Amino acid sequence: MNFALNSDASGTMASKDRLPHKFLLIRKLGQGTYGKVQLALNKETHQEVAIKTIKKAKIGNEEDMLRIRREIHIMTSIRQSPPHHTHP
């Protein structure tokens, strides 16, 4: 079973089975140790989002799980922060 963290999530993991109902997966953006990141379109809002799916089989121990939860926490914090602009 795969899990996904999407832009609507607030630190929780959602079953991949629910993704097709809410999102249209467009293309793969990248791949890492635990899974992949895909560009998707929210079917209701038409907003483009990045969805990270994590293969449960890749989570080998509690340390892996803590690393994933830390990433979820960081991504949630970033999403809630106002955008920062840099100027050359």
PyMOL Python script that loads the backbone (N, CA, C, O; Angstrom):
from pymol import cmd

cmd.read_pdbstr("""\
ATOM      1  N   MET A   1       0.847  -1.186   0.000  1.00  0.00           N
ATOM      2  CA  MET A   1       0.000   0.000   0.000  1.00  0.00           C
ATOM      3  C   MET A   1       0.883   1.237   0.000  1.00  0.00           C
ATOM      4  O   MET A   1       1.904   1.265   0.687  1.00  0.00           O
ATOM      5  N   ASN A   2       0.514   2.246  -0.747  1.00  0.00           N
ATOM      6  CA  ASN A   2       1.215   3.512  -0.785  1.00  0.00           C
ATOM      7  C   ASN A   2       0.420   4.551  -0.015  1.00  0.00           C
ATOM      8  O   ASN A   2      -0.801   4.452   0.109  1.00  0.00           O
ATOM      9  N   PHE A   3       1.119   5.540   0.495  1.00  0.00           N
ATOM     10  CA  PHE A   3       0.487   6.655   1.165  1.00  0.00           C
ATOM     11  C   PHE A   3       0.911   7.925   0.472  1.00  0.00           C
ATOM     12  O   PHE A   3       1.947   7.959  -0.193  1.00  0.00           O
ATOM     13  N   ALA A   4       0.132   8.956   0.619  1.00  0.00           N
ATOM     14  CA  ALA A   4       0.463  10.213  -0.039  1.00  0.00           C
ATOM     15  C   ALA A   4       0.279  11.364   0.920  1.00  0.00           C
ATOM     16  O   ALA A   4      -0.634  11.373   1.745  1.00  0.00           O
ATOM     17  N   LEU A   5       1.158  12.327   0.796  1.00  0.00           N
ATOM     18  CA  LEU A   5       0.998  13.600   1.486  1.00  0.00           C
ATOM     19  C   LEU A   5       0.721  14.617   0.410  1.00  0.00           C
ATOM     20  O   LEU A   5       1.533  14.783  -0.500  1.00  0.00           O
ATOM     21  N   ASN A   6      -0.393  15.298   0.484  1.00  0.00           N
ATOM     22  CA  ASN A   6      -0.689  16.286  -0.545  1.00  0.00           C
ATOM     23  C   ASN A   6      -0.860  17.651   0.085  1.00  0.00           C
ATOM     24  O   ASN A   6      -0.817  17.789   1.307  1.00  0.00           O
ATOM     25  N   SER A   7      -1.051  18.654  -0.744  1.00  0.00           N
ATOM     26  CA  SER A   7      -1.099  20.028  -0.255  1.00  0.00           C
ATOM     27  C   SER A   7      -2.288  20.285   0.667  1.00  0.00           C
ATOM     28  O   SER A   7      -2.289  21.277   1.395  1.00  0.00           O
ATOM     29  N   ASP A   8      -3.285  19.429   0.654  1.00  0.00           N
ATOM     30  CA  ASP A   8      -4.427  19.592   1.540  1.00  0.00           C
ATOM     31  C   ASP A   8      -4.199  18.929   2.899  1.00  0.00           C
ATOM     32  O   ASP A   8      -4.944  19.170   3.849  1.00  0.00           O
ATOM     33  N   ALA A   9      -3.178  18.107   2.980  1.00  0.00           N
ATOM     34  CA  ALA A   9      -2.943  17.356   4.210  1.00  0.00           C
ATOM     35  C   ALA A   9      -2.376  18.262   5.281  1.00  0.00           C
ATOM     36  O   ALA A   9      -1.649  19.210   4.983  1.00  0.00           O
ATOM     37  N   SER A  10      -2.702  17.976   6.505  1.00  0.00           N
ATOM     38  CA  SER A  10      -2.161  18.749   7.621  1.00  0.00           C
ATOM     39  C   SER A  10      -1.409  17.805   8.537  1.00  0.00           C
ATOM     40  O   SER A  10      -1.755  17.643   9.708  1.00  0.00           O
ATOM     41  N   GLY A  11      -0.382  17.189   7.991  1.00  0.00           N
ATOM     42  CA  GLY A  11       0.428  16.291   8.793  1.00  0.00           C
ATOM     43  C   GLY A  11      -0.095  14.878   8.856  1.00  0.00           C
ATOM     44  O   GLY A  11       0.416  14.077   9.640  1.00  0.00           O
ATOM     45  N   THR A  12      -1.085  14.540   8.068  1.00  0.00           N
ATOM     46  CA  THR A  12      -1.620  13.185   8.059  1.00  0.00           C
ATOM     47  C   THR A  12      -1.321  12.519   6.727  1.00  0.00           C
ATOM     48  O   THR A  12      -1.044  13.188   5.732  1.00  0.00           O
ATOM     49  N   MET A  13      -1.381  11.205   6.720  1.00  0.00           N
ATOM     50  CA  MET A  13      -1.176  10.466   5.489  1.00  0.00           C
ATOM     51  C   MET A  13      -2.511   9.942   5.005  1.00  0.00           C
ATOM     52  O   MET A  13      -3.328   9.467   5.795  1.00  0.00           O
ATOM     53  N   ALA A  14      -2.728  10.031   3.704  1.00  0.00           N
ATOM     54  CA  ALA A  14      -3.983   9.579   3.107  1.00  0.00           C
ATOM     55  C   ALA A  14      -3.721   8.357   2.248  1.00  0.00           C
ATOM     56  O   ALA A  14      -2.658   8.238   1.637  1.00  0.00           O
ATOM     57  N   SER A  15      -4.665   7.468   2.200  1.00  0.00           N
ATOM     58  CA  SER A  15      -4.546   6.293   1.353  1.00  0.00           C
ATOM     59  C   SER A  15      -4.503   6.713  -0.108  1.00  0.00           C
ATOM     60  O   SER A  15      -5.260   7.583  -0.539  1.00  0.00           O
ATOM     61  N   LYS A  16      -3.610   6.085  -0.865  1.00  0.00           N
ATOM     62  CA  LYS A  16      -3.493   6.401  -2.290  1.00  0.00           C
ATOM     63  C   LYS A  16      -4.788   6.097  -3.037  1.00  0.00           C
ATOM     64  O   LYS A  16      -5.044   6.682  -4.090  1.00  0.00           O
ATOM     65  N   ASP A  17      -5.598   5.201  -2.511  1.00  0.00           N
ATOM     66  CA  ASP A  17      -6.868   4.849  -3.165  1.00  0.00           C
ATOM     67  C   ASP A  17      -7.802   6.052  -3.287  1.00  0.00           C
ATOM     68  O   ASP A  17      -8.649   6.081  -4.180  1.00  0.00           O
ATOM     69  N   ARG A  18      -7.664   7.039  -2.409  1.00  0.00           N
ATOM     70  CA  ARG A  18      -8.549   8.212  -2.446  1.00  0.00           C
ATOM     71  C   ARG A  18      -8.051   9.288  -3.401  1.00  0.00           C
ATOM     72  O   ARG A  18      -8.813  10.189  -3.752  1.00  0.00           O
ATOM     73  N   LEU A  19      -6.794   9.220  -3.830  1.00  0.00           N
ATOM     74  CA  LEU A  19      -6.227  10.264  -4.679  1.00  0.00           C
ATOM     75  C   LEU A  19      -6.953  10.454  -6.002  1.00  0.00           C
ATOM     76  O   LEU A  19      -7.224  11.598  -6.369  1.00  0.00           O
ATOM     77  N   PRO A  20      -7.283   9.398  -6.738  1.00  0.00           N
ATOM     78  CA  PRO A  20      -7.933   9.597  -8.048  1.00  0.00           C
ATOM     79  C   PRO A  20      -9.280  10.315  -7.971  1.00  0.00           C
ATOM     80  O   PRO A  20      -9.717  10.909  -8.957  1.00  0.00           O
ATOM     81  N   HIS A  21      -9.934  10.270  -6.829  1.00  0.00           N
ATOM     82  CA  HIS A  21     -11.226  10.931  -6.687  1.00  0.00           C
ATOM     83  C   HIS A  21     -11.067  12.442  -6.594  1.00  0.00           C
ATOM     84  O   HIS A  21     -11.943  13.187  -7.032  1.00  0.00           O
ATOM     85  N   LYS A  22      -9.956  12.897  -6.027  1.00  0.00           N
ATOM     86  CA  LYS A  22      -9.757  14.319  -5.792  1.00  0.00           C
ATOM     87  C   LYS A  22      -8.738  14.950  -6.739  1.00  0.00           C
ATOM     88  O   LYS A  22      -8.813  16.146  -7.021  1.00  0.00           O
ATOM     89  N   PHE A  23      -7.783  14.150  -7.231  1.00  0.00           N
ATOM     90  CA  PHE A  23      -6.692  14.683  -8.039  1.00  0.00           C
ATOM     91  C   PHE A  23      -6.543  13.945  -9.356  1.00  0.00           C
ATOM     92  O   PHE A  23      -6.819  12.750  -9.460  1.00  0.00           O
ATOM     93  N   LEU A  24      -6.100  14.687 -10.354  1.00  0.00           N
ATOM     94  CA  LEU A  24      -5.724  14.114 -11.632  1.00  0.00           C
ATOM     95  C   LEU A  24      -4.196  14.128 -11.671  1.00  0.00           C
ATOM     96  O   LEU A  24      -3.585  15.196 -11.698  1.00  0.00           O
ATOM     97  N   LEU A  25      -3.579  12.949 -11.674  1.00  0.00           N
ATOM     98  CA  LEU A  25      -2.127  12.864 -11.707  1.00  0.00           C
ATOM     99  C   LEU A  25      -1.652  13.184 -13.119  1.00  0.00           C
ATOM    100  O   LEU A  25      -2.127  12.585 -14.084  1.00  0.00           O
ATOM    101  N   ILE A  26      -0.717  14.126 -13.246  1.00  0.00           N
ATOM    102  CA  ILE A  26      -0.270  14.604 -14.551  1.00  0.00           C
ATOM    103  C   ILE A  26       1.043  13.950 -14.969  1.00  0.00           C
ATOM    104  O   ILE A  26       1.122  13.331 -16.030  1.00  0.00           O
ATOM    105  N   ARG A  27       2.084  14.089 -14.126  1.00  0.00           N
ATOM    106  CA  ARG A  27       3.375  13.488 -14.469  1.00  0.00           C
ATOM    107  C   ARG A  27       4.262  13.393 -13.245  1.00  0.00           C
ATOM    108  O   ARG A  27       4.051  14.081 -12.246  1.00  0.00           O
ATOM    109  N   LYS A  28       5.264  12.522 -13.343  1.00  0.00           N
ATOM    110  CA  LYS A  28       6.224  12.344 -12.255  1.00  0.00           C
ATOM    111  C   LYS A  28       7.219  13.492 -12.289  1.00  0.00           C
ATOM    112  O   LYS A  28       7.760  13.826 -13.342  1.00  0.00           O
ATOM    113  N   LEU A  29       7.457  14.099 -11.119  1.00  0.00           N
ATOM    114  CA  LEU A  29       8.417  15.181 -10.999  1.00  0.00           C
ATOM    115  C   LEU A  29       9.774  14.679 -10.510  1.00  0.00           C
ATOM    116  O   LEU A  29      10.813  15.230 -10.874  1.00  0.00           O
ATOM    117  N   GLY A  30       9.760  13.637  -9.688  1.00  0.00           N
ATOM    118  CA  GLY A  30      11.008  13.127  -9.139  1.00  0.00           C
ATOM    119  C   GLY A  30      10.783  11.872  -8.333  1.00  0.00           C
ATOM    120  O   GLY A  30       9.651  11.458  -8.083  1.00  0.00           O
ATOM    121  N   GLN A  31      11.900  11.274  -7.928  1.00  0.00           N
ATOM    122  CA  GLN A  31      11.829  10.042  -7.151  1.00  0.00           C
ATOM    123  C   GLN A  31      12.945  10.058  -6.122  1.00  0.00           C
ATOM    124  O   GLN A  31      14.036  10.570  -6.375  1.00  0.00           O
ATOM    125  N   GLY A  32      12.656   9.488  -4.951  1.00  0.00           N
ATOM    126  CA  GLY A  32      13.639   9.444  -3.879  1.00  0.00           C
ATOM    127  C   GLY A  32      13.656   8.099  -3.188  1.00  0.00           C
ATOM    128  O   GLY A  32      13.147   7.108  -3.712  1.00  0.00           O
ATOM    129  N   THR A  33      14.241   8.073  -2.018  1.00  0.00           N
ATOM    130  CA  THR A  33      14.407   6.839  -1.254  1.00  0.00           C
ATOM    131  C   THR A  33      13.085   6.172  -0.911  1.00  0.00           C
ATOM    132  O   THR A  33      12.958   4.953  -1.032  1.00  0.00           O
ATOM    133  N   TYR A  34      12.103   6.952  -0.488  1.00  0.00           N
ATOM    134  CA  TYR A  34      10.857   6.390   0.021  1.00  0.00           C
ATOM    135  C   TYR A  34       9.724   6.352  -0.994  1.00  0.00           C
ATOM    136  O   TYR A  34       8.749   5.625  -0.799  1.00  0.00           O
ATOM    137  N   GLY A  35       9.831   7.113  -2.062  1.00  0.00           N
ATOM    138  CA  GLY A  35       8.731   7.145  -3.018  1.00  0.00           C
ATOM    139  C   GLY A  35       8.979   8.137  -4.127  1.00  0.00           C
ATOM    140  O   GLY A  35      10.120   8.369  -4.527  1.00  0.00           O
ATOM    141  N   LYS A  36       7.887   8.730  -4.631  1.00  0.00           N
ATOM    142  CA  LYS A  36       8.009   9.671  -5.744  1.00  0.00           C
ATOM    143  C   LYS A  36       7.115  10.875  -5.534  1.00  0.00           C
ATOM    144  O   LYS A  36       6.188  10.854  -4.724  1.00  0.00           O
ATOM    145  N   VAL A  37       7.416  11.940  -6.292  1.00  0.00           N
ATOM    146  CA  VAL A  37       6.631  13.170  -6.260  1.00  0.00           C
ATOM    147  C   VAL A  37       6.019  13.353  -7.639  1.00  0.00           C
ATOM    148  O   VAL A  37       6.703  13.252  -8.657  1.00  0.00           O
ATOM    149  N   GLN A  38       4.714  13.626  -7.654  1.00  0.00           N
ATOM    150  CA  GLN A  38       4.006  13.797  -8.915  1.00  0.00           C
ATOM    151  C   GLN A  38       3.290  15.138  -8.952  1.00  0.00           C
ATOM    152  O   GLN A  38       2.812  15.635  -7.932  1.00  0.00           O
ATOM    153  N   LEU A  39       3.228  15.712 -10.144  1.00  0.00           N
ATOM    154  CA  LEU A  39       2.426  16.899 -10.371  1.00  0.00           C
ATOM    155  C   LEU A  39       0.990  16.429 -10.552  1.00  0.00           C
ATOM    156  O   LEU A  39       0.728  15.471 -11.279  1.00  0.00           O
ATOM    157  N   ALA A  40       0.063  17.111  -9.887  1.00  0.00           N
ATOM    158  CA  ALA A  40      -1.349  16.729  -9.974  1.00  0.00           C
ATOM    159  C   ALA A  40      -2.211  17.983 -10.046  1.00  0.00           C
ATOM    160  O   ALA A  40      -1.761  19.091  -9.755  1.00  0.00           O
ATOM    161  N   LEU A  41      -3.445  17.778 -10.436  1.00  0.00           N
ATOM    162  CA  LEU A  41      -4.409  18.864 -10.519  1.00  0.00           C
ATOM    163  C   LEU A  41      -5.588  18.527  -9.607  1.00  0.00           C
ATOM    164  O   LEU A  41      -6.197  17.464  -9.726  1.00  0.00           O
ATOM    165  N   ASN A  42      -5.898  19.448  -8.696  1.00  0.00           N
ATOM    166  CA  ASN A  42      -7.055  19.286  -7.825  1.00  0.00           C
ATOM    167  C   ASN A  42      -8.302  19.427  -8.695  1.00  0.00           C
ATOM    168  O   ASN A  42      -8.508  20.471  -9.313  1.00  0.00           O
ATOM    169  N   LYS A  43      -9.122  18.402  -8.747  1.00  0.00           N
ATOM    170  CA  LYS A  43     -10.294  18.388  -9.630  1.00  0.00           C
ATOM    171  C   LYS A  43     -11.329  19.446  -9.252  1.00  0.00           C
ATOM    172  O   LYS A  43     -12.067  19.918 -10.117  1.00  0.00           O
ATOM    173  N   GLU A  44     -11.395  19.826  -7.977  1.00  0.00           N
ATOM    174  CA  GLU A  44     -12.380  20.818  -7.533  1.00  0.00           C
ATOM    175  C   GLU A  44     -11.908  22.247  -7.764  1.00  0.00           C
ATOM    176  O   GLU A  44     -12.661  23.080  -8.269  1.00  0.00           O
ATOM    177  N   THR A  45     -10.650  22.533  -7.389  1.00  0.00           N
ATOM    178  CA  THR A  45     -10.148  23.909  -7.431  1.00  0.00           C
ATOM    179  C   THR A  45      -9.318  24.213  -8.670  1.00  0.00           C
ATOM    180  O   THR A  45      -9.034  25.376  -8.958  1.00  0.00           O
ATOM    181  N   HIS A  46      -8.926  23.169  -9.410  1.00  0.00           N
ATOM    182  CA  HIS A  46      -8.065  23.295 -10.594  1.00  0.00           C
ATOM    183  C   HIS A  46      -6.686  23.844 -10.240  1.00  0.00           C
ATOM    184  O   HIS A  46      -5.988  24.387 -11.097  1.00  0.00           O
ATOM    185  N   GLN A  47      -6.300  23.702  -8.981  1.00  0.00           N
ATOM    186  CA  GLN A  47      -4.983  24.141  -8.528  1.00  0.00           C
ATOM    187  C   GLN A  47      -3.974  23.019  -8.752  1.00  0.00           C
ATOM    188  O   GLN A  47      -4.254  21.858  -8.454  1.00  0.00           O
ATOM    189  N   GLU A  48      -2.791  23.368  -9.281  1.00  0.00           N
ATOM    190  CA  GLU A  48      -1.729  22.389  -9.421  1.00  0.00           C
ATOM    191  C   GLU A  48      -1.078  22.175  -8.066  1.00  0.00           C
ATOM    192  O   GLU A  48      -0.825  23.127  -7.327  1.00  0.00           O
ATOM    193  N   VAL A  49      -0.813  20.925  -7.749  1.00  0.00           N
ATOM    194  CA  VAL A  49      -0.189  20.559  -6.479  1.00  0.00           C
ATOM    195  C   VAL A  49       0.881  19.500  -6.736  1.00  0.00           C
ATOM    196  O   VAL A  49       0.875  18.826  -7.766  1.00  0.00           O
ATOM    197  N   ALA A  50       1.781  19.371  -5.794  1.00  0.00           N
ATOM    198  CA  ALA A  50       2.754  18.285  -5.830  1.00  0.00           C
ATOM    199  C   ALA A  50       2.323  17.265  -4.786  1.00  0.00           C
ATOM    200  O   ALA A  50       2.042  17.618  -3.641  1.00  0.00           O
ATOM    201  N   ILE A  51       2.275  16.008  -5.185  1.00  0.00           N
ATOM    202  CA  ILE A  51       1.872  14.934  -4.277  1.00  0.00           C
ATOM    203  C   ILE A  51       3.043  13.975  -4.122  1.00  0.00           C
ATOM    204  O   ILE A  51       3.591  13.473  -5.104  1.00  0.00           O
ATOM    205  N   LYS A  52       3.410  13.734  -2.885  1.00  0.00           N
ATOM    206  CA  LYS A  52       4.485  12.784  -2.607  1.00  0.00           C
ATOM    207  C   LYS A  52       3.854  11.484  -2.132  1.00  0.00           C
ATOM    208  O   LYS A  52       3.161  11.458  -1.115  1.00  0.00           O
ATOM    209  N   THR A  53       4.094  10.407  -2.870  1.00  0.00           N
ATOM    210  CA  THR A  53       3.616   9.096  -2.445  1.00  0.00           C
ATOM    211  C   THR A  53       4.787   8.352  -1.822  1.00  0.00           C
ATOM    212  O   THR A  53       5.909   8.386  -2.326  1.00  0.00           O
ATOM    213  N   ILE A  54       4.504   7.686  -0.726  1.00  0.00           N
ATOM    214  CA  ILE A  54       5.531   6.971   0.032  1.00  0.00           C
ATOM    215  C   ILE A  54       5.175   5.497   0.064  1.00  0.00           C
ATOM    216  O   ILE A  54       4.071   5.129   0.467  1.00  0.00           O
ATOM    217  N   LYS A  55       6.103   4.655  -0.358  1.00  0.00           N
ATOM    218  CA  LYS A  55       5.878   3.215  -0.319  1.00  0.00           C
ATOM    219  C   LYS A  55       6.069   2.723   1.116  1.00  0.00           C
ATOM    220  O   LYS A  55       7.143   2.859   1.702  1.00  0.00           O
ATOM    221  N   LYS A  56       5.018   2.159   1.652  1.00  0.00           N
ATOM    222  CA  LYS A  56       5.047   1.678   3.025  1.00  0.00           C
ATOM    223  C   LYS A  56       6.150   0.637   3.227  1.00  0.00           C
ATOM    224  O   LYS A  56       6.749   0.563   4.299  1.00  0.00           O
ATOM    225  N   ALA A  57       6.415  -0.161   2.202  1.00  0.00           N
ATOM    226  CA  ALA A  57       7.449  -1.198   2.293  1.00  0.00           C
ATOM    227  C   ALA A  57       8.843  -0.610   2.474  1.00  0.00           C
ATOM    228  O   ALA A  57       9.744  -1.300   2.950  1.00  0.00           O
ATOM    229  N   LYS A  58       9.036   0.662   2.100  1.00  0.00           N
ATOM    230  CA  LYS A  58      10.339   1.312   2.232  1.00  0.00           C
ATOM    231  C   LYS A  58      10.605   1.814   3.649  1.00  0.00           C
ATOM    232  O   LYS A  58      11.734   2.170   3.986  1.00  0.00           O
ATOM    233  N   ILE A  59       9.565   1.841   4.473  1.00  0.00           N
ATOM    234  CA  ILE A  59       9.725   2.281   5.863  1.00  0.00           C
ATOM    235  C   ILE A  59      10.154   1.068   6.670  1.00  0.00           C
ATOM    236  O   ILE A  59       9.336   0.239   7.068  1.00  0.00           O
ATOM    237  N   GLY A  60      11.473   0.987   6.903  1.00  0.00           N
ATOM    238  CA  GLY A  60      12.026  -0.215   7.517  1.00  0.00           C
ATOM    239  C   GLY A  60      12.016  -0.234   9.030  1.00  0.00           C
ATOM    240  O   GLY A  60      11.982  -1.304   9.637  1.00  0.00           O
ATOM    241  N   ASN A  61      12.047   0.954   9.655  1.00  0.00           N
ATOM    242  CA  ASN A  61      12.143   0.980  11.110  1.00  0.00           C
ATOM    243  C   ASN A  61      11.578   2.295  11.651  1.00  0.00           C
ATOM    244  O   ASN A  61      11.117   3.148  10.892  1.00  0.00           O
ATOM    245  N   GLU A  62      11.620   2.438  12.947  1.00  0.00           N
ATOM    246  CA  GLU A  62      11.069   3.625  13.603  1.00  0.00           C
ATOM    247  C   GLU A  62      11.826   4.892  13.197  1.00  0.00           C
ATOM    248  O   GLU A  62      11.231   5.966  13.102  1.00  0.00           O
ATOM    249  N   GLU A  63      13.129   4.771  12.957  1.00  0.00           N
ATOM    250  CA  GLU A  63      13.925   5.928  12.530  1.00  0.00           C
ATOM    251  C   GLU A  63      13.443   6.453  11.174  1.00  0.00           C
ATOM    252  O   GLU A  63      13.369   7.664  10.968  1.00  0.00           O
ATOM    253  N   ASP A  64      13.118   5.547  10.254  1.00  0.00           N
ATOM    254  CA  ASP A  64      12.561   5.952   8.959  1.00  0.00           C
ATOM    255  C   ASP A  64      11.236   6.688   9.150  1.00  0.00           C
ATOM    256  O   ASP A  64      10.990   7.716   8.519  1.00  0.00           O
ATOM    257  N   MET A  65      10.398   6.156  10.016  1.00  0.00           N
ATOM    258  CA  MET A  65       9.094   6.767  10.263  1.00  0.00           C
ATOM    259  C   MET A  65       9.257   8.159  10.871  1.00  0.00           C
ATOM    260  O   MET A  65       8.533   9.082  10.500  1.00  0.00           O
ATOM    261  N   LEU A  66      10.196   8.317  11.794  1.00  0.00           N
ATOM    262  CA  LEU A  66      10.453   9.624  12.388  1.00  0.00           C
ATOM    263  C   LEU A  66      10.944  10.615  11.330  1.00  0.00           C
ATOM    264  O   LEU A  66      10.554  11.782  11.349  1.00  0.00           O
ATOM    265  N   ARG A  67      11.782  10.166  10.427  1.00  0.00           N
ATOM    266  CA  ARG A  67      12.292  11.010   9.347  1.00  0.00           C
ATOM    267  C   ARG A  67      11.132  11.489   8.457  1.00  0.00           C
ATOM    268  O   ARG A  67      11.085  12.656   8.069  1.00  0.00           O
ATOM    269  N   ILE A  68      10.216  10.595   8.144  1.00  0.00           N
ATOM    270  CA  ILE A  68       9.065  10.946   7.307  1.00  0.00           C
ATOM    271  C   ILE A  68       8.144  11.915   8.039  1.00  0.00           C
ATOM    272  O   ILE A  68       7.670  12.883   7.445  1.00  0.00           O
ATOM    273  N   ARG A  69       7.891  11.669   9.301  1.00  0.00           N
ATOM    274  CA  ARG A  69       7.034  12.577  10.077  1.00  0.00           C
ATOM    275  C   ARG A  69       7.661  13.962  10.201  1.00  0.00           C
ATOM    276  O   ARG A  69       6.956  14.970  10.179  1.00  0.00           O
ATOM    277  N   ARG A  70       8.987  14.009  10.331  1.00  0.00           N
ATOM    278  CA  ARG A  70       9.698  15.287  10.393  1.00  0.00           C
ATOM    279  C   ARG A  70       9.509  16.048   9.076  1.00  0.00           C
ATOM    280  O   ARG A  70       9.274  17.256   9.079  1.00  0.00           O
ATOM    281  N   GLU A  71       9.614  15.336   7.961  1.00  0.00           N
ATOM    282  CA  GLU A  71       9.416  15.965   6.650  1.00  0.00           C
ATOM    283  C   GLU A  71       7.993  16.497   6.516  1.00  0.00           C
ATOM    284  O   GLU A  71       7.788  17.601   6.013  1.00  0.00           O
ATOM    285  N   ILE A  72       7.020  15.723   6.959  1.00  0.00           N
ATOM    286  CA  ILE A  72       5.621  16.171   6.910  1.00  0.00           C
ATOM    287  C   ILE A  72       5.455  17.445   7.732  1.00  0.00           C
ATOM    288  O   ILE A  72       4.793  18.387   7.296  1.00  0.00           O
ATOM    289  N   HIS A  73       6.050  17.474   8.910  1.00  0.00           N
ATOM    290  CA  HIS A  73       5.955  18.653   9.781  1.00  0.00           C
ATOM    291  C   HIS A  73       6.575  19.876   9.101  1.00  0.00           C
ATOM    292  O   HIS A  73       5.993  20.961   9.121  1.00  0.00           O
ATOM    293  N   ILE A  74       7.749  19.703   8.503  1.00  0.00           N
ATOM    294  CA  ILE A  74       8.429  20.808   7.824  1.00  0.00           C
ATOM    295  C   ILE A  74       7.601  21.306   6.648  1.00  0.00           C
ATOM    296  O   ILE A  74       7.409  22.511   6.488  1.00  0.00           O
ATOM    297  N   MET A  75       7.110  20.382   5.825  1.00  0.00           N
ATOM    298  CA  MET A  75       6.328  20.785   4.657  1.00  0.00           C
ATOM    299  C   MET A  75       5.031  21.489   5.065  1.00  0.00           C
ATOM    300  O   MET A  75       4.601  22.428   4.395  1.00  0.00           O
ATOM    301  N   THR A  76       4.416  21.047   6.142  1.00  0.00           N
ATOM    302  CA  THR A  76       3.206  21.693   6.639  1.00  0.00           C
ATOM    303  C   THR A  76       3.518  23.105   7.110  1.00  0.00           C
ATOM    304  O   THR A  76       2.743  24.029   6.862  1.00  0.00           O
ATOM    305  N   SER A  77       4.653  23.278   7.792  1.00  0.00           N
ATOM    306  CA  SER A  77       5.059  24.602   8.271  1.00  0.00           C
ATOM    307  C   SER A  77       5.348  25.542   7.115  1.00  0.00           C
ATOM    308  O   SER A  77       4.963  26.710   7.150  1.00  0.00           O
ATOM    309  N   ILE A  78       6.025  25.040   6.091  1.00  0.00           N
ATOM    310  CA  ILE A  78       6.346  25.860   4.930  1.00  0.00           C
ATOM    311  C   ILE A  78       5.074  26.303   4.222  1.00  0.00           C
ATOM    312  O   ILE A  78       4.954  27.459   3.818  1.00  0.00           O
ATOM    313  N   ARG A  79       4.134  25.393   4.073  1.00  0.00           N
ATOM    314  CA  ARG A  79       2.897  25.699   3.367  1.00  0.00           C
ATOM    315  C   ARG A  79       2.107  26.779   4.098  1.00  0.00           C
ATOM    316  O   ARG A  79       1.410  27.566   3.457  1.00  0.00           O
ATOM    317  N   GLN A  80       2.199  26.834   5.414  1.00  0.00           N
ATOM    318  CA  GLN A  80       1.431  27.788   6.193  1.00  0.00           C
ATOM    319  C   GLN A  80       2.130  29.135   6.332  1.00  0.00           C
ATOM    320  O   GLN A  80       1.525  30.095   6.809  1.00  0.00           O
ATOM    321  N   SER A  81       3.398  29.221   5.922  1.00  0.00           N
ATOM    322  CA  SER A  81       4.149  30.467   6.005  1.00  0.00           C
ATOM    323  C   SER A  81       3.844  31.339   4.799  1.00  0.00           C
ATOM    324  O   SER A  81       3.569  30.833   3.711  1.00  0.00           O
ATOM    325  N   PRO A  82       3.895  32.675   4.998  1.00  0.00           N
ATOM    326  CA  PRO A  82       3.698  33.537   3.832  1.00  0.00           C
ATOM    327  C   PRO A  82       4.882  33.378   2.870  1.00  0.00           C
ATOM    328  O   PRO A  82       5.993  33.087   3.314  1.00  0.00           O
ATOM    329  N   PRO A  83       4.667  33.564   1.571  1.00  0.00           N
ATOM    330  CA  PRO A  83       5.767  33.402   0.616  1.00  0.00           C
ATOM    331  C   PRO A  83       6.841  34.456   0.838  1.00  0.00           C
ATOM    332  O   PRO A  83       6.547  35.594   1.204  1.00  0.00           O
ATOM    333  N   HIS A  84       8.096  34.061   0.610  1.00  0.00           N
ATOM    334  CA  HIS A  84       9.227  34.970   0.727  1.00  0.00           C
ATOM    335  C   HIS A  84       9.761  35.235  -0.669  1.00  0.00           C
ATOM    336  O   HIS A  84       9.904  34.318  -1.477  1.00  0.00           O
ATOM    337  N   HIS A  85      10.047  36.475  -0.938  1.00  0.00           N
ATOM    338  CA  HIS A  85      10.563  36.841  -2.247  1.00  0.00           C
ATOM    339  C   HIS A  85      12.015  37.292  -2.087  1.00  0.00           C
ATOM    340  O   HIS A  85      12.348  38.022  -1.153  1.00  0.00           O
ATOM    341  N   THR A  86      12.858  36.858  -2.990  1.00  0.00           N
ATOM    342  CA  THR A  86      14.242  37.299  -2.995  1.00  0.00           C
ATOM    343  C   THR A  86      14.467  38.133  -4.246  1.00  0.00           C
ATOM    344  O   THR A  86      13.952  37.824  -5.320  1.00  0.00           O
ATOM    345  N   HIS A  87      15.226  39.167  -4.089  1.00  0.00           N
ATOM    346  CA  HIS A  87      15.540  40.043  -5.213  1.00  0.00           C
ATOM    347  C   HIS A  87      17.038  40.051  -5.414  1.00  0.00           C
ATOM    348  O   HIS A  87      17.800  40.120  -4.449  1.00  0.00           O
ATOM    349  N   PRO A  88      17.473  39.978  -6.687  1.00  0.00           N
ATOM    350  CA  PRO A  88      18.927  39.978  -6.966  1.00  0.00           C
ATOM    351  C   PRO A  88      19.597  41.275  -6.591  1.00  0.00           C
ATOM    352  O   PRO A  88      20.807  41.419  -6.768  1.00  0.00           O
TER     353      PRO A  88
END
""", "prot")
cmd.dss("prot")
cmd.show_as("cartoon", "prot")
cmd.util.cbc("prot")
cmd.orient("prot")
